[in-house]
Amino acid sequence: MAAKKVIIIGAGLGGLSTALRLASKGYQVEIIEKYHQAGGRLNEIKKDGFTFDMGPSFFSMSYEFKELFDACGVQNPLHFNELDPLYTVHFAHRDKPYVMYKNLARMAEEFKAIEPNMEAKVRRYLLSAKSIFHDTEYKIVKRNFDSILQYLLTLTTVPLKHAPKLVRSMWTELDKHFESEDVKVIFSLVAFFLGSTPFDTPAVYSLLNYTEIEHDGYWNVKGGMYRITEAMLTLLKEKNVTLHYNTEIVSYKMEGGKIKGFIDQKGQLWNADIYVCNSDAAGFRGEVLKRPEFREEKLDQLHWTLSPFTIYLGVDGKIPDLHHHNYFLGSNFKDYADTIFKTSVSPEKPYYYVNASSKSNPDCAPPNCENLFILCPVPDMRYKQDWSDAETLADTIIDDLGKRVGYDIKNNILSKTILHPGDWKDKFNLYKGSGLGLAHGMKQIGAFRPKNKDEEFSNLYYVGASTIPGTGLPIVVISSRLVTERIEQDHGNTF
């Protein structure tokens, strides 16, 4: 008998990882991708002699990539750079940035003027975060659930001491450990990696501070983050996986409780035995499958992550006061966080992140130049649909950045590209431009997220940020393992 055929819709990291796992197990795999190249948000832009990481610029839990390649019987083709210092944080009320070091004594020295006994406080905080991480890693995160009841029963096996952190916010947890507002803001920045604010993110996610500082740290990839995608494509080619670009799935055919085929924008029917969707797990159910419970009004009521407003600048000259990873914040953190996700106007004094990858990957910029990737969190398209002011917001950010690093960036720009939420939505089918899919409130984590196995069709599955276990590069790699386990459990041998 011929190998079972799998079609994967979407060539993001989740789709590529799932393809690699399934092809390694003998499945015949094809990938359909709307964009003109693979990677999803893990993509790149080449322009004017510069190369920019389009989305993610660093990650933690680097060992999940090792698990992926080991499981597929291939050598890890990637070379990781460990980040230390982790990043810098610039506040509007302070001339000098804070530098976040992994070494706790060195970190404490950085904050000694504003946080007495910093090292002891951080150790206590991280001990609690470490406990949450290891008490939930295999019980909750790295496993499938067949029902909400099963999930809730499993939660009862997690030590009771963590229960309060399910109901209080991350900011409240930080308030219990630290006195300085600046310190609390800096430690809460990991909530923004989840696409939300520390006031809306459960305290259990303090475990991310443990992963960034003590457990594994932060890493990027030698040569740029897109090397991950390129390495995956090389391995997939060796395993005879075919990719089809500029192909968007818009409809489907069903028969007897199964998907009979998906239909693209040109009317072509794509047939397989098994289908895996790497598009947004909630949006796809509503927009393509037309499920009433996932219709637009219902989806709009869910808690979505921030939208990315991104600027890619090629700059003439070197900027000494920029590290590889930098945050630029104002002095009204709570007010900003409370309003930024639900305002219909662009922020006048935006908070933003700057990745200067030319600091550690000089090949991505011409000699004596910097390439800057700027990310500003903005409202999704439920709240702000008109982005005709994109250039104005970009100019505001560029002017502010130039002043704060003491360099005339505006008059030294050699390359400039702006992507607003509408662009992200159109390129990668992100629901209403939400950058990281569904947020991670208590009603949208674990078994409360859209399932990785379809409710109606026995041969349709999901992988990626909006299904289990959640968002982030290593978490999506885990998602690919969980969906592969589902497929093997349901469909047995490949032949």
N, C-alpha and C positions, 0 to 999 in steps of 0.2 A: 504494500500500500504506500501511496505517496505521503510525504510529510504534511502535517496539518499546516494550513496557511493562515498567517496572522497579518492583518492590516492595522498599522498604528497611525492614528490621525494626529499629526503634530510632531515636529522634530525638535522639541525642546529637550532639556536634559532628561526629563522623565521618560519621554518617548524613546530617546536614543539609548538610555540605560536599559529600558525594558526590551528594546530590540536586541541589544547585545546579550542579555540574559536568555531570551527565548531562542535566538539563533544558536547560541552555544549549547542549547538543549535539543537542537535538531529541528526546530520549527522553521518553516519557510516564511520569511518576514519581508514585508514591503512597508514603506513609510510615505505618507502623503503630507505635504507641507504647504501652507498658504504662502509663506514668504519665499523670497528668491534664494535663500540659503538657510542651512540648518542652524539650530541653536536656540530658537525662541528668544527669550530675554538674555540668554547667555550668548550674545552675538557680538559682532564688531563692525565698525565703520572704518573704511580706508578712504582717506580724502586728503588731497594737497600734500602728499608725502608723510602724513600722520596716520597712525593706527590707534583707534580708540576702542576700549572695552565699552560695549553699548549699555550693559546693565550691571550685573554683579561684579564687584571688584575685589572681593575677598570672601573667605569662608572659614568656618571652624569645623570640628569633627572631621578632619582630613582623612581619618582612617576609614570612613565610609567609602571613599573612592578605592582604597586598597581592598576592602571587602568585595566591591563590585568586580574588580579585575580578577581577584582570586577566585571568586565564584564562577567566573567565565573561563578560567584556565588560561589567562593571558597575563603577561608581565605589565606592571604599571608603567605606561609610557610617559607619565607626567613628572615634571620636576618642580617641586614646591619650594617657595620662598617663605620662611617664617617671618612674621612681622613683629619686631620689637625695637623701638616702641610700637605699641598697637596703633595709636593715632594721637592727634593733637586736638584740643578743643579751645576755640577762640570765643570769648564772651565779649559783647559790645562794651561792657563796663570795665574791661581789663585790657591793658596794652599787651601783656605777655600771655601767650597761650599756655594752657596746662598740657603737659606731656604724660600720656598714660603708659606706664611701664608694666611689664609682667612681674618684675621683681618688686615684692611688696614693700621692702625697706626703701627702695628708690622711689616708689610711688608715694609712700608716706612723706618722704622728704619734700616731694613736689607740693604737697598739700598741708604741710605742717603749720603754715600761718593761718589756715582757716578751719582745720579739723584736728583738734588735739587727739593724741593716741590713735591716729589713723590706721596704723598697721594692725593693731589689736582689733579695732572695729571691723576692718576688712576681713580679717581672718575669721571672726565670728560670723560675719555675714556670708562668707563663702562656704563655711562649714555647713550652714543651713542649706545653702543653694546646692552644695554637693550632695547632701542627703536626698534632696528632692530628685535630683538628676538620676542618681543610681537606684532609688526606690521606685522610679517610674519607667526607666529606660526600656526594660524588657516586658514589664507587666502592661504598660499602657502604650508606649510609643512604637515599639518594634514588633507589633503583632496586629493581626486582623481580628475584627469583632463581627459576629454574625447578627447581633441585635443590640439595641440600646440596653436591654435588661442585662445581657452578658457583660457589657461595658460597665454598667453601674455596679454589678456584683464584683467585678474585678477591682473597681475603685475601692471597695470595702477592704480589700487585702493590702492596700497601701497604708503604711503606718498613719495612725490617726493624728499624729502631731502635725501632719501637713494640711489637714482639713481647713484650718483658718485661712491658709494661703489660696484656697480656691475661691473664697468669697471677698477677700480684701484685694485692693489694687496693688500693683507693683510700687507705686509712689508711697502708699501707706506703709508698705514693708520697709522701704528705704528710710522713711521718716523714723522708724523704730531704731535704726542703726546709726544714722548719721545726723549731724547738726547743720552742717553747711549746705546752703541751697545749691551752690555750685557743684559740690560733690554728689548730691542727690540727682541733679540734672545729668551729670556725666554718666553715672551708673544706670540711669534710666534710658539712655540712648539706645540700648539694645531693644527696647520696645519698638522703636522706629524701624528696626530691622524686620520686625513682624508686621510692619505697615500700620501701626496704631500708635497710641500715646500711652505713657505709663499710668495715666489716670483711668484708662479703659482696659488695660492689660492685667490679667490676674497675677497675683504675687508669685505663683508657682513658676512663672517665667524668669524669676531671678536666677534660675538655673543657667540662663544664658550668660550671666556674669561669671559663673563658675567655668563655663566652657571657654570663654574668651581669655580669662586671666590664668586659670590654674590647670584646667583639664587638658586642653589641646592647643589653645591659643588661636591666632588668626594666621591665615596663609593666603598667598596668591600663587600664580603659576608663572614660572620662568617663560618669558616670551609673550605674556599676556593671557588673560583668562580664556580667550577664544581658543587657546591651544587645547583646552578640555574638549570642546566640540570637534576640533580637527582630529584629535587623537581618536575620539569615538568613531568618527567617520572612516578613518583608516581601518580600524578594527572591524567595522561593519562591512566594509568593502571586502575584506578578507573572508568574511563569512557569507558573502553573496547576498547581502541585504540591499535591496533596491530603494532609492529615494526618488520621489516625484515632487518637483517644486512648482510654485505658482498654481497650486491646486487647492481649492477651498471646498470643503464639504458643506452642502446646503440642505440636503434632504436624505431620505432613506427609504428602503423597501423592507417590509417585514413579512414573515410567514411562519405560522405555528409557534409563536413565542420566541422567535429568533430574528436577528437582523439578517435579511437576505442580501443586502448590499447597500452601500452608501453612494449618493449621487453628488457629483461636483458641480461647480458653477457653469460648466460647459455641457452638462447633461450626461456625462460619462458615468456608468455604473461600475463600482469597485466591489468585487466579490471576494470573500474569504470565509474560512471556517470560524474564525475568532477575530474580534475587533477590540482594539485598545484606544481609548480617547485620551490624548494629551492636551486637548483644548481645555478650557476652564470647565470643571466638572459640573458646576451649577449652571453656568451660562449655556453650555452645550445642551443640557437637558431641556432648557427652556427654548432656546433659539432654533435648534435643529430638530430635537425630538418633540417639541411642542407640548411638553408636559404641563398641565394646568398648575400643578403645585410649584413649578419653576417659571411661571409666566413673569413678565416684566414687573408687574406690581408687587408680586411676592419677592422677587429678587431684590427689588429696590428697598425692601424693608429689612434685608439682612445687613450685617455689619461688614462692610468691605474695607480693604486696606487703602492707604493713601494712593493717590495717583502720582506718577513721576513727571516732573517737568525737568527735562535734561538739556544741558548745553555742552557741546563738544568744541573745545577751543584749541587751536594750534597757535602757540604764542612764541614770538621771536624773543630770544634771550632766556636766561636762567633766573628763577625766582628763589632766592636763598631761604626765605622765611616760610616756604611750603614744605611739608613732609609728604610722604606718599599718601596718607589718609588724614583728612582734616575736616573738623566740624566748625561751622561759623554760626554762632547763636547770638540772640539778642539778650535783653535783660528782663523780659516779661514772659518767661517760659510757660507758666500755667495759662495765662490769658491766650497766648499764641496757640498752645495745644488745644484749648477748649474751642477755638473758633476756626482753625485752619481747615478742618475737614468738612465744614458745613457752610462756608462762605461762598458767595457768588462772585467775589472780586479777587483779583490777584493780591497777595500780601504786599504791603508797602515796605515793610522791613523784614524780608524773608529770612528764614533759617535755611541753611543749606549745607551740603557735604561736598567736598572737593577731593577728587582722586587725581594725583599727579603721578601717573604710572611711569613717566619718563625718569622719575627719581630712582626706580629700581629696575626698569626695563628700558634702557636708553635707545634701543633699536626702534621703539615705537614713535620716535620723533627725529627730525633732522638734527644735525649737530648744532649745539648751542640753542636749542629750542625746548619748550615744554609742551606736553599735551595734557590738557586739563579736562576732566569729566566732572561736570557739576550737576548735582541732583538736588532739587528743591521739592519737598513734599507739598502737594497742592490738593484742593478738593477734587473728587471724582466728578464725572459728567452728570451725575444726578443733581449736583449743586451748581456746576459751572459748565455750560455747554459751549459758550462762545469764547474762543481763545484767539481772537483777533488782536488781543493785547500781548501776545507772546513776546514780540520783540521788545516791548516796553519793559516787561518783567525781566527779560534776559539782560537788558541794559542796566536795570536797577541792581541786579546781582553782580554783574561784571564791575560796575562802578564801586560797589561796596567792597567786593573782594580786592580790587586794586588798592583802595585806601587802607585796608586792614593788613595787607602784606607789604605795603610800601613799594608797589611796582605799577607802572603805567600799563596795565594789561590792555585797556581799550585801544590804545594807539599802537599796539604791537601784535594785533591779531592777524594771523596769516590764514587761518581756516576757522570757520564758524558754522555749526549745525545746531538747530534747535528742534527738539521734539516735545510737543505738548501732549496732554492726555488723549486728545483725539487721534493724534498720530500713533500712539502706543495701542490704542483700541483698534485702529484700522490695520496696523501691521501684524499684530499678534492675537487679534480677537480677545483682548482683555476686556472683561465686562465693565462697561462704562469707564474704561481707562484705568481701572483699579490695578495697581502695579503688581501686587502679590496675591491677588485673589481674595478669598474670604479671610476675614480677620480671625483672631484667636480668643474671642470671649468664651466664657464657660459654656454657652449654648452653641458654640461652633467649633469645639475641639473633640477629639476622640470619635466616638460613634455618632456624635451630633453633626459631624461634617458630612458632606455628600459622600455616599459609599463608593468604594472602588469596584464594586460589582453592581451592575444595573439592576434596578428594581423589577423590570419587566422582561428584558431580553437576556436569555441565558448565555449568550455568546458575546456580550458587550461588557467591557471593563473600563476603568478610569485610572489614570496616573497623573501626578503633578501636584501643584501647590494647593489647589482647592479641594482635593480629596484628602484621605489620611496619609501620613500623620500631620502634614501641614506644609508650611512654606520654608524656603531656604535650600541652598544647593544640596547639602548632605541629607536633609530631610526628604528631598525629592528622590535622591538615590535610594533611600530606605523605602520610599513609596514604590519604586520600581521592583524592589524585592518582594514587597507584600502583594502586589498585583500578580507577579509571576507565580507566587505560591498559590494564589487563588486559581489561576489558570491551570496549573498542574493538578491541583486538587479536583477541579471540576472536569477536566478533559483528559486526565491520565497521561498515557504515553503519547509521544509526538507522532507515532505511526499507527 
